[in-house]
Amino acid sequence: MDDFLSSIRDENKSIQLKEMNSMPTRFWTELSKLQHPNIGKIVAMVRSEKGGFLVYEYIEGKSLSEVIGGLNWERRRKIAIGIARALCYLHCFCSPTVLVGDLLPEKIVIDGEDEPRLRLCIPGIMCTDTKSFFSSAYVAPETRETKHITHKTDIYGFGLILIQLLTGKSPADPEFGMHETIVEWARYCYSDCHLDTWVDPTIREHASNNPNEIVETMNLALHCTASDPTARPCSSEVVQSIESLIRPRSCVFGIQCSTTI
């Protein structure tokens, strides 16, 4: 797989949408081999000159955007860990790396055991509306400007989902006042406001009993959504950080990425 895909990867491990349309047919076969408990299994693919579709195995559940409001913190935390592990697998164990691009809650199906299942949508082939893609709040600012998707694009999207899990608010929420984005609002709340002002009321009791865990999770989310992409952690560091929050007294071994960010 490395040989026939090396031509579409640049030295910075980024992908430009216009380059993706020339992916060889064998790429789809390699995609079907992806196996991870937090990634939906691809069972068929349909592609044309105008775009394409990935067909997934049936997953009993609803999208994260549909269920998030009724979840307690333990369930939200489990979902966050599952998404982080899926990204680590795609970034560090797939050769070449698979990038998501826009990590939307609508792409994440939550099954009956609260496990998130990420449904991939390969930018430039499966996403034909590039204007809509680059206007998504879940796409990193530098990606909207340069039109290049990188590992740090996915990390930004994950940080945004973490903020959503903590606050119960989406990027489209109108209640951010003078702050233009949910990230700016979250950064302000984290530094200047009491915990109760930004934590989702649904998980407020847990936050009161475990304030350090909630605060450190928000700290991770803000690192993931840093305006400077080089300041964001890689996916293996995200997994290590988020797992250490629930097992602070045990050793958590990080996984070193096999690629250079």
N, C-alpha and C positions, 0 to 999 in steps of 0.2 A: 504493500500500500504506500510505503514511503516513496518509492520510485515514481509512480504515476501521479502522485499528488504534490511532489516537491516543487513542481513548476508553478503551483498556485499559492505557494507560501513564500512570503518575503522574509528578510533577515530579522524582522521585529516580531515574527509570529503573528502577524495581523492579516486580515482578509478584507479586500475591497470588493464591494458588491459587483461591480462590472466584471471582475475576474471570475466570479463564481459560475457564470453561465457556461463555461467551457469544461466543467468537471466531467471526467470520463464516466462511462456507464458503470465501470467496476466500483466507482465510489459508492453507488447505492447498495451494492452487495456488501461492502465493508460496513456501511451504516446498519444493515440488518443484523450484523454480528454483535452489536453493542449489547452487553448484558450487565445490568446493574439493577438492584431492587428498587432504586429510586428514579429509574428512567423507563418510560413506557417502551415496550418491545415493539419494534417495527416489523410488520408482517407482509407489507406490500408497498410498492412505490409506483406512482404514475407521474411522468414528466412530459412536458411539451415545451415548445419554444417560448411560450408565454409564462410558464411557471410549472407548478407541480403539486402533488399531494403525497403525504406520507400516511399510510394506513396502519393504525396501531391495534394491538390486541385490546379487547374490551376490558375496561376497568370500571368496576362498580364504585361509583363515588361522584363527587362534585368538585368543581374548580375551587381553588383557594379563595378567590374573590367572592364566591357564593357562601362559604361556610365560616369565614374568619370571625365574623361578629359573634358567633355562638361558642367559640372555643375558649377553654380555660388556658392558663399559662403552660401547664404541663403538655397539653396537646400542641400548642403553638411552638413550644420549644422543640418537641419531637419533629415537627414539620421543618423547622429551621435547620436542624441537624441533618435531616434527610436531603434537603436541597443542597446544603454545603457539601455533603459527601458525593452527590451526583456531579456537582461542578468539579470537585477534586478528581473524580474518575475521568471526566471528559478532558480536563486540562492536563492531568499528570500521567494517566495510564493509557490513553488512546494515542496511537501514533499513525498519522499526525494528530495534533490536538484538535478536538471538536469544540467550536465556539458557538454559544447560543445567540448572542447579539442583543436581543431584548427579552429579558427574563420576566415575562408578564405573569401575574397571578392566574390569569385565564389559561395559561399553558400548563399549570400545575394541578393535577387531579389528586384529591385526597381520598384514599380508599377507606374501607371500613375499619381498618386498624390504625388510622391516622398517619399512614405512611404517604408522603408526597411522591407522585409519579410525574416526572417532567416529560412533556411531549416536545420533542425537538422540532424546530421550524428553521431549516437552513437558510440564512439570509442570502438573497440574491437569486435563489432557485425556488424555494417554497414561498417566499414573500415577494409578490410582484409589485405591491404598492410601496415603493421605496420612500416616497414622500411621507406617507403615514408612519413607516418604520422609523425615520429619523426625527419625527415629531413626537415620538413616544417619550414619556417622562422616564421610562425605565432604561433608556439608552443614554449612556454617559455623555456629558457635554462635549468632550473632545472628539467623540465618535460622530456626533451630529455635525461637527465642524470639518473634520478631516475625511469623513466617510470611510474610515478604517475601523474594523472591529477587532478588538484584542482581548486577551485574558482579563484585562482590567475593566473592559466594558461589562463583562459578565459579573465581575465583583461589585461594580457600581449597582447593577440591577439587584444583586443579592442584598446589598446594604439597604436599598430602598424597601425591599420586602421585609427586612428585619425591622425597619422603622414602622412599617405598616402593622406588623405583628405586635409591636410594643404599644403603639398609640391608637390603633383601630382606625386610623385615617389613611386615605388614599391620596395620591398626588393631585387628584382632581377636587379634593375637599376645598370648599371656599372659605374656610375659617382660619386662614393663616395670617390675617391682618396685613401688616406692612411687609411681611416676608413674602418674597415672590415664589418660593418653592417650598415643598415639604421638607427638604434637606435644610434649608436656611432656618425654617421654623424649628425643626428638631434641634439644630445646633444651638439656637438661642435658648430653647427650653432647657436643654441639658446644662447650659452654663449658668443661667440666671433664674430659673424657676424651680419651685418645689416639685417633688416627684408627682404629687397628685394632679398637677396642672397638665401633664402630658401623657400619663399612663392611661390606657384604655380602662374605663370603669369596670369592664368585665374581669380584668385581671388585677384590679387594684388591691384586693385582699392579699393576694400572693405577693404583690409588690411591697406592701406594708410589712409583711413577715420576712421577706427576702430582698430587701432594698439593694444590697450589693450586687446580687445576680442581675437584677433589672438594669441597674446603672451601668454595669460592665457590658451588658449586652448592647445597650445604646451606644456605649463608647466604641464597641466593635462596629456597629452600624455606621457611625460617623467616620470611622477610619476607612470603611469600605466605600463611602461616598465622598471621600476627599476630592477637592477640585483638581488637585495634582495627581494624575494616575500613578505616578511612581511612588506616591505615599500610601497607596492602597496595598493591603496584604495580598499574597497569592492564595489560591484556594486551599492549599494544604495548611497554611497558617490559620486560615479561617476555621477549618475543621478542628485544628488543635485548640484554638481559642474558645470556640463555642462548647466543645466537649469538656474543657477544663472548668467551665463555669458550673457544670453540674456534678463534676467529680474533683473538687478543688484539692482534696487531700491525696489523690492518687496520681500516679505518674501517667501523663498522656504523651505518647510518642508521636511526634509530627512526621508527616510523610514528605520527603523532599521531592519537589517537582523535577521531572526529568527534562524540562525545557527551561530556557532562560527567558524570563519575562522582559 
